[in-house]
């Protein structure tokens, strides 16, 4: 089992704070500002969520971002999409990061502090999602890079907002604002930026008062269907994403 003291400073792109009630706040960032998602964070977050899930002192997890967005920026540094060995790393990490997030055995609150256009599936695996008025959702990078959105976007969005609506969102790179997201059931509350984290902690403290097994097993029972969807769909989706990346490399070859 993990202990907070052994991993709290282990992740350069995640600021971790644990309250006396067992509420773990996880702020994703790059140098203290808005996170720039890249191949290094992709690898890092696999272990981040694993360690969080292994720490029995965590009672509730709040996942949020620094600066102006939750995740809105992506850089290709650290990714190698166009070689078999390079993509194998992406494939393995892509499966594990979602499996480790959904395996966090306590309730997870996503507090979205702004645009969520990269890896929005992280938020969809939370139990409670609250957001600011500036929050938007989009699957921005996949089709811009010319590759299949097979890392969980393809299966979780249709599950959350409906099959046709979800497929339209993915295929057209549609932008969904906070109010529409609330009407679709993606988020439950919209709050001003200065109220977002206080509200997340207010909810978290209430949940942390539940008996530990009650809170943990409630997370388990509520996410069982999502767990099955992730298990059945992400490996397949990532494999097709890799084939499409190989085709992009072929088309770009001189």
C-alpha positions as CSV (number, residue, x, y, z in Angstrom):
1,X,0.0,0.0,0.0
2,X,1.1,3.5,-0.8
3,X,1.6,6.3,1.8
4,X,1.1,9.9,1.0
5,X,4.6,10.9,2.3
6,X,6.2,8.6,-0.3
7,X,4.4,10.0,-3.4
8,X,3.2,13.5,-2.6
9,X,6.3,15.1,-4.3
10,X,6.9,12.4,-6.9
11,X,4.9,13.8,-9.8
12,X,6.2,17.0,-11.4
13,X,2.9,17.7,-13.1
14,X,0.5,17.1,-10.2
15,X,0.4,19.1,-6.9
16,X,-1.0,16.9,-4.2
17,X,-2.6,18.1,-0.9
18,X,-4.2,15.8,1.7
19,X,-6.5,17.2,4.3
20,X,-7.0,15.9,7.8
21,X,-10.4,14.4,6.6
22,X,-8.6,12.4,3.9
23,X,-9.6,14.6,1.0
24,X,-6.8,14.4,-1.6
25,X,-6.7,17.5,-3.9
26,X,-4.8,16.8,-7.2
27,X,-4.0,19.8,-9.3
28,X,-2.7,19.0,-12.8
29,X,-0.2,21.7,-13.9
30,X,3.0,22.5,-15.9
31,X,5.4,24.7,-13.8
32,X,2.5,25.8,-11.7
33,X,0.4,27.0,-14.6
34,X,-2.0,25.4,-17.0
35,X,-1.1,21.8,-17.9
36,X,0.6,21.1,-21.2
37,X,-0.2,17.5,-21.9
38,X,2.6,15.5,-23.6
39,X,4.2,12.1,-23.7
40,X,5.8,12.6,-20.3
41,X,2.6,13.5,-18.5
42,X,0.9,10.5,-20.3
43,X,3.5,8.3,-18.7
44,X,3.4,10.1,-15.4
45,X,-0.3,9.9,-14.9
46,X,-0.3,6.1,-15.1
47,X,1.7,6.0,-11.9
48,X,-0.1,9.0,-10.3
49,X,-3.5,7.3,-10.4
50,X,-2.0,4.0,-9.3
51,X,-0.4,5.5,-6.2
52,X,-3.6,7.4,-5.3
53,X,-5.6,4.3,-5.6
54,X,-3.1,2.3,-3.4
55,X,-3.3,4.8,-0.5
56,X,-5.9,3.6,2.0
57,X,-5.9,7.0,3.8
58,X,-7.5,8.7,0.8
59,X,-11.2,9.1,1.4
60,X,-12.2,11.3,-1.5
61,X,-10.2,12.6,-4.5
62,X,-10.6,16.0,-6.1
63,X,-9.1,16.3,-9.6
64,X,-8.7,19.8,-11.0
65,X,-6.3,21.9,-13.1
66,X,-4.1,24.9,-12.6
67,X,-4.4,28.2,-14.5
68,X,-7.1,28.8,-17.1
69,X,-8.0,25.2,-18.1
70,X,-8.3,21.6,-16.9
71,X,-6.5,20.2,-20.0
72,X,-6.6,22.3,-23.1
73,X,-3.0,22.2,-24.4
74,X,-1.1,19.3,-26.0
75,X,2.4,18.9,-27.2
76,X,4.0,16.0,-29.1
77,X,7.1,16.0,-27.0
78,X,7.6,12.6,-25.6
79,X,5.2,10.9,-27.9
80,X,6.3,8.5,-30.7
81,X,3.2,7.7,-32.7
82,X,4.8,6.6,-35.9
83,X,6.9,3.6,-34.9
84,X,5.7,0.2,-33.6
85,X,7.8,0.4,-30.4
86,X,6.9,4.0,-29.8
87,X,3.2,3.4,-30.2
88,X,3.3,0.3,-28.1
89,X,4.3,2.5,-25.2
90,X,1.4,4.8,-25.9
91,X,-0.9,1.8,-26.2
92,X,0.1,0.3,-22.9
93,X,0.0,3.6,-21.0
94,X,-3.3,4.5,-22.6
95,X,-4.9,1.4,-21.2
96,X,-3.4,1.6,-17.8
97,X,-4.1,5.3,-17.1
98,X,-7.8,4.8,-17.5
99,X,-7.8,1.5,-15.7
100,X,-5.9,3.0,-12.8
101,X,-8.2,6.1,-12.6
102,X,-11.3,4.0,-12.5
103,X,-9.6,1.7,-10.0
104,X,-9.3,4.6,-7.5
105,X,-11.4,3.0,-4.8
106,X,-12.9,6.2,-3.3
107,X,-15.3,8.8,-4.8
108,X,-13.7,11.1,-7.3
109,X,-14.8,14.7,-7.9
110,X,-13.7,16.5,-11.1
111,X,-13.6,20.3,-10.6
112,X,-13.1,21.6,-14.1
113,X,-11.6,25.0,-13.9
114,X,-11.9,25.8,-17.7
115,X,-11.6,24.2,-21.1
116,X,-11.4,20.4,-21.2
117,X,-10.5,19.6,-24.8
118,X,-7.7,17.1,-24.2
119,X,-8.4,13.8,-22.5
120,X,-11.9,14.8,-21.3
121,X,-12.5,11.1,-20.6
122,X,-10.7,11.7,-17.3
123,X,-13.6,13.8,-16.2
124,X,-16.1,11.3,-17.4
125,X,-14.7,8.7,-15.0
126,X,-15.3,11.0,-12.0
127,X,-18.4,10.4,-9.9
128,X,-19.2,14.1,-9.5
129,X,-18.3,16.8,-12.1
130,X,-18.6,20.5,-11.4
131,X,-17.3,23.2,-13.6
132,X,-16.9,27.0,-14.2
133,X,-18.9,28.9,-16.9
134,X,-15.7,29.0,-19.0
135,X,-15.5,25.2,-19.2
136,X,-16.0,23.8,-22.7
137,X,-15.6,20.2,-23.9
138,X,-14.2,19.1,-27.2
139,X,-12.1,16.3,-28.5
140,X,-9.6,18.6,-30.2
141,X,-6.3,16.7,-30.8
142,X,-7.2,13.4,-32.4
143,X,-8.8,14.5,-35.7
144,X,-6.4,17.4,-35.9
145,X,-3.5,14.9,-35.9
146,X,-5.5,12.7,-38.3
147,X,-5.8,9.8,-36.0
148,X,-8.7,7.7,-34.5
149,X,-10.0,9.0,-31.1
150,X,-9.6,5.5,-29.6
151,X,-8.4,6.2,-26.1
152,X,-11.7,6.2,-24.3
153,X,-13.2,9.3,-25.9
154,X,-14.9,7.0,-28.5
155,X,-16.8,4.9,-25.9
156,X,-17.3,7.1,-22.9
157,X,-18.8,10.2,-24.6
158,X,-21.6,8.1,-26.3
159,X,-22.2,6.4,-23.0
160,X,-22.6,9.7,-21.1
161,X,-24.6,11.8,-23.5
162,X,-26.2,9.2,-25.8
163,X,-25.0,7.2,-28.8
164,X,-25.8,9.5,-31.7
165,X,-25.1,12.7,-29.8
166,X,-21.8,11.3,-28.5
167,X,-20.7,10.1,-32.0
168,X,-21.6,13.5,-33.5
169,X,-19.5,15.2,-30.8
170,X,-16.4,13.1,-31.6
171,X,-16.7,13.0,-35.4
172,X,-17.3,16.8,-35.8
173,X,-15.0,18.0,-33.0
174,X,-18.0,19.8,-31.6
175,X,-17.6,22.2,-28.8
176,X,-20.0,21.8,-25.9
177,X,-20.3,24.7,-23.5
178,X,-20.9,24.5,-19.7
179,X,-24.7,25.1,-19.9
180,X,-25.2,22.6,-22.6
181,X,-23.0,20.1,-20.8
182,X,-25.1,20.5,-17.7
183,X,-28.3,19.9,-19.7
184,X,-26.7,16.8,-21.2
185,X,-25.8,15.5,-17.8
186,X,-22.0,15.8,-18.2
187,X,-21.7,18.2,-15.2
188,X,-24.0,18.8,-12.2
189,X,-23.1,22.3,-11.1
190,X,-21.7,25.5,-12.7
191,X,-19.9,27.8,-10.3
192,X,-17.7,30.9,-10.6
193,X,-14.0,30.2,-10.6
194,X,-13.5,31.4,-7.0
195,X,-16.2,29.1,-5.8
196,X,-15.2,25.9,-7.7
197,X,-12.7,24.4,-5.3
198,X,-14.5,25.5,-2.1
199,X,-17.6,23.7,-3.4
200,X,-15.6,20.6,-4.4
201,X,-14.2,20.5,-0.8
202,X,-17.6,21.0,0.7
203,X,-18.9,18.0,-1.2
204,X,-15.8,16.0,-0.5
205,X,-16.0,16.6,3.3
206,X,-19.6,15.4,3.4
207,X,-18.6,12.2,1.5
208,X,-15.6,11.7,3.7
209,X,-17.9,11.5,6.7
210,X,-19.4,8.3,5.4
211,X,-18.1,5.0,6.7
212,X,-15.0,4.1,4.6
213,X,-16.4,0.9,3.1
214,X,-19.7,2.6,2.3
215,X,-18.0,5.4,0.3
216,X,-15.6,3.0,-1.4
217,X,-18.2,0.4,-2.4
218,X,-20.6,3.2,-3.6
219,X,-17.8,4.3,-6.0
220,X,-17.4,0.7,-7.1
221,X,-21.1,0.0,-7.7
222,X,-21.6,3.3,-9.5
223,X,-18.7,2.8,-11.9
224,X,-19.1,-0.9,-12.6
225,X,-20.6,-0.3,-16.0
226,X,-18.0,2.2,-16.9
227,X,-15.3,-0.2,-15.8
228,X,-16.7,-2.8,-18.2
229,X,-16.9,-0.2,-21.0
230,X,-13.2,0.8,-20.5
231,X,-12.1,-2.8,-20.3
232,X,-13.9,-3.8,-23.5
233,X,-13.3,-0.8,-25.6
234,X,-10.0,1.0,-24.9
235,X,-7.6,-1.7,-26.1
236,X,-9.5,-2.0,-29.3
237,X,-9.8,1.7,-29.8
238,X,-6.1,2.3,-29.1
239,X,-5.1,-0.4,-31.6
240,X,-7.1,1.3,-34.3
241,X,-5.7,4.6,-33.3
242,X,-2.2,3.1,-33.8
243,X,-3.1,1.8,-37.3
244,X,-4.4,5.2,-38.3
245,X,-1.2,6.8,-37.0
246,X,0.8,4.4,-39.1
247,X,-1.2,5.5,-42.1
248,X,-0.6,9.2,-41.3
249,X,3.1,8.4,-41.2
250,X,2.9,6.7,-44.6
251,X,1.0,9.6,-46.2
252,X,3.5,12.1,-44.8
253,X,6.6,10.2,-45.9
254,X,8.6,11.8,-48.7
